[in-house]
Amino acid sequence: MRPKKAKKIVFNSAEEMPLMICSVGDQTHNLTGAWRNIRPEIDLAKCLRCGICWKYCPEPSIMVVDDRPVVDYDYCKGCGICAVECPSKCIVMVEERR
C-alpha cells in the first residue's frame, strides 16, 4: 500500500501559502479513518476503472493499484463522495464494522 511516512507542510508566513485552496494539515499525518461511521465498498466486477473515485476523493484514501481502485481505510472518512460520483455505481456505502 502507501508508505506511511509523509513530510509535514509548514508555512512560515501567510505570504508563503499558495493562493489556491489546499489542505494545510496534510492528511497523511492524521489517520482520519477513525472518524468514519460508514465506509465505501467497491464491487470490482462493476468497476469501469475510470479513476473518478480517486479524482474526487478529498482525502488520500483511494489509490489505483494494478489499474483498480483500492480504499485505504486508515484515511477514509466515509464522506461518500466516491459513491456519489461513480458512474457505474459500483461503490456502495455500508455501515462500519468495528
Helices and strands as residue ranges (DSSP letters): G 14-16, G 27-29, G 32-35, E 38-42, H 52-56, E 62-65, E 68-71, H 81-85, E 91-95
